[in-house]
């Protein structure tokens, strides 16, 4: 299998961060450094749902190895400088400069799970940039360049480096990271939804559906369901916090679960009608295919947003 992408060295031991889709289904890669040095790299650990992979090269051939410093991406603000490094179209060592256009974005991943906390930038990102670093003005890594909005110019996306730092201990252990799973379909408790369904709280995640055989079903979480017009109906639980951490969107829940593993136990704060209850849940493992979930093939000209993940293309309403 042949392909190309970018990556960056993060420590003196020769560990390299990149995108999972850059090294998908391979165990070894050829690594070309900026000075022309060619090394054999091996894939240490992968996280498909966050599109992150960890590689390693033998540092014996590269004395005095330089590596990048990882920043705190929670401090990234729109408007600050963003510098993208990589090898777009094989043009090794390319640098593009722009700004951080937005933070906290949510985009489809290479599975049925959204990636959260995504950094948006107008620094030019093209095929081959995937896996390369997005830097701040100090030269510190704030993100991993991951995707572009294929139907627009100057709309690129990077996985925040804090996501990688959070899972790095597991990546170093080797193998594929298993993603925790709750198993609900939810939506924000917006003012419109609160008024329509006469909900008792104004912030939280309203549970529209509970998937069969999921941890949510085993924990007894109640779903509201949908009517014939596919609109949410009353009767569902509202999840307001996980382990006392407030949540207002499904993306908040996914971000919290990024720090958990299948088998971990969490406590959900739930508003059920007039009652506030706590529900203990043991998280499961995110399945390869969600029950009842199918990704429809977009028709030509269909409205929606198309994201380009190197060899992958995704469209979402």
ABEGO torsion letter per residue (X at the ends): XBBBBBBBBABAAGBBBBBAAAABGBABBBBBBAAGBBBBBBBABBBAAAGBBBBBBBAAABBGBBBBBBBBAAABBBGBBBBBBEBBGGBBGBBBBBBBABBGBBBBBABABBBBGBBBBABBBBBGABGBBBBBAAGBBABBBABBBAABBGBBBBBBAAAAAAAAAAAAAEEBBBBBBAGBBBBBBBAAAAAAAGBABABEBBBABBBBGBAAAAAGBBBAEBBAAGBBBBGBBBBABBGGBBBABAAAAAAAAAABBBGBBBBBBBBBEABBBBBBBBBBBBBABBBGBBBBBBBBGBBEBBBBBEABBBBBX
